[in-house]
Amino acid sequence: MKKLFLLFAVATMSLSIYSCRETTEEKTEDAVEEMGNDIEDSAEEAGQEVENAAENAGNEMEEEVEGTDDMNADDDM
């Protein structure tokens, strides 16, 4: 009976260790990959905002040159 109990205890311990076998290295790789994805997404968003700002500035310059800029009332006079 002791052998059966001991065998059951060893089997249970082996299963618990096996089920928690994801190593720190794998967890770190997953975290680094997720951070890379976040950085990539943020860089794309920032690039889009820069493009939009440049386009808006270009439009404002065209309006200012053409005299159609209605931001300042005294430019139209």
C-alpha atoms as one frame of an Amber mdcrd trajectory, in Angstrom:
protein
   0.000   0.000   0.000   2.895   2.363   0.744   4.354   1.726  -2.707   1.032
   2.561  -4.356   0.712   5.790  -2.341   4.319   6.740  -3.101   3.820   5.996
  -6.813   0.659   8.126  -6.832   2.488  11.009  -5.094   5.382  10.879  -7.567
   2.996  10.725 -10.525   1.022  13.695  -9.224   4.189  15.719  -8.639   5.480
  14.855 -12.114   2.226  15.970 -13.710   2.202  19.249 -11.793   5.780  20.008
 -12.812   5.105  19.036 -16.423   2.008  21.212 -16.628   3.986  24.276 -15.473
   6.878  23.768 -17.823   6.682  27.081 -19.732  10.062  28.527 -18.953  11.043
  32.071 -18.156  12.742  32.276 -21.528   9.492  31.515 -23.351   7.612  34.039
 -21.249  10.283  36.645 -21.967  10.147  35.947 -25.697   6.370  36.370 -25.663
   6.668  39.647 -23.742   9.340  40.997 -26.107   7.265  40.043 -29.138   4.204
  41.783 -27.688   6.254  44.914 -26.937   7.560  44.866 -30.514   4.018  44.712
 -31.831   2.997  47.618 -29.587   5.962  49.689 -30.756   5.190  48.934 -34.386
   1.547  49.966 -33.955   2.537  53.180 -32.164   5.076  54.042 -34.853   2.461
  53.573 -37.575   0.003  55.809 -35.710   2.667  58.481 -35.195   3.634  58.327
 -38.862   0.017  58.774 -39.906  -0.353  61.783 -37.605   2.811  63.344 -39.030
   1.493  62.814 -42.563  -1.828  64.411 -41.622  -0.103  67.374 -39.985   2.137
  67.889 -43.017  -0.846  67.706 -45.353  -2.797  70.211 -43.259   0.189  72.553
 -43.133   0.537  72.298 -46.901  -3.132  73.151 -47.374  -2.818  76.114 -45.022
   0.203  77.391 -46.956  -1.681  77.095 -50.254  -4.642  78.981 -48.822  -2.334
  81.658 -47.444  -0.585  82.078 -50.791  -3.842  82.097 -52.752  -5.417  84.515
 -50.305  -8.279  82.186 -49.458  -7.171  81.615 -45.883 -10.043  82.694 -43.642
  -8.152  82.147 -40.385  -7.190  85.837 -40.156  -9.878  88.299 -41.187  -7.422
  91.092 -42.100  -5.688  88.935 -44.784  -8.800  89.085 -46.972  -8.958  92.861
 -47.104
